[in-house]
């Protein structure tokens, strides 16, 4: 099995990798779900029967809102939609390996992109809450000579976020590939429960949780 990123097709001279294609598919699923759910709630009366789809949608949205609010408090109103979208995408991306896709999160470009967005939100929140002077002053606390370490600590945030998720997904792919070569049928199948389902859900949760904690602490 090849673990490198393969090119699916070209648009002119621009290579479109399987990561991009799989990301487009996941985005299409999420957008379709959002449109269908939004249309049903928009056209429904307050006491109308939303059906199973509407009920599941309401439970998911309400559950995510409550969870985000429990971590971020007042900031949940501003960052809730992003956090919910982030968790939903990472969850679908991590679980896409169950249907034969290469998870987009097994590409460092994807995890680094999301980690970079989170990093910008963290720094932006710190700037907005502390002001320019307070923001830069924080790098010299509690002692001025700790400035280099504080800078490195901030820079390490997106690196650790991206490599943690990337390493977990690629590591799972490699282990499952090796198991299928040694024992093709019986043993590897149950291990998908851990490497594809449990680990996928856990890593999406950890990435989103850390992002929420860092943003909350920045304020």
Long-range contacts (C-beta under 8 A, 24 or more apart in sequence): 1-173, 1-177, 3-170, 3-173, 3-174, 3-177, 5-102, 5-107, 6-102, 17-107, 18-101, 18-102, 19-102, 19-104, 19-106, 19-107, 19-109, 19-110, 22-93, 22-96, 22-101, 22-102, 22-103, 22-104, 23-93, 23-104, 23-110, 25-96, 25-101, 26-89, 26-92, 26-93, 26-96, 26-104, 27-89, 29-92, 30-85, 30-88, 30-89, 30-92, 33-57, 37-61, 68-212, 71-209, 71-212, 71-213, 71-216, 72-212, 72-215, 72-216, 73-216, 75-125, 75-215, 75-216, 75-219, 79-121, 79-212, 79-215, 82-121, 83-208, 83-211, 83-212, 86-114, 86-118, 86-207, 86-208, 86-211, 87-204, 87-205, 87-208, 90-114, 90-165, 90-203, 90-204, 90-207, 90-208, 91-200, 91-201, 91-204, 93-204, 94-169, 94-196, 94-199, 94-200, 94-201, 94-203, 94-204, 95-196, 95-197, 95-200, 95-201, 97-169, 97-172, 97-173, 97-196, 97-200, 98-192, 98-196, 98-197, 102-173, 103-169, 103-173, 103-200, 105-165, 105-166, 105-169, 105-203, 106-166, 106-169, 106-170, 106-173, 107-166, 108-162, 108-163, 108-166, 111-161, 111-162, 111-163, 111-165, 111-166, 112-158, 112-162, 112-166, 114-161, 114-162, 114-207, 115-157, 115-158, 115-159, 115-161, 115-162, 116-158, 116-162, 118-157, 118-158, 118-161, 118-211, 118-214, 118-215, 119-157, 119-158, 119-161, 121-211, 121-215, 122-157, 122-211, 122-214, 122-215, 122-218, 123-154, 123-218, 125-215, 125-218, 125-219, 126-218, 126-219, 128-219, 129-218, 129-219, 157-214, 161-207, 161-210, 161-211, 164-203, 164-206, 164-207, 165-203, 165-206, 165-207, 168-199, 168-203, 169-200, 169-203, 172-196, 172-199
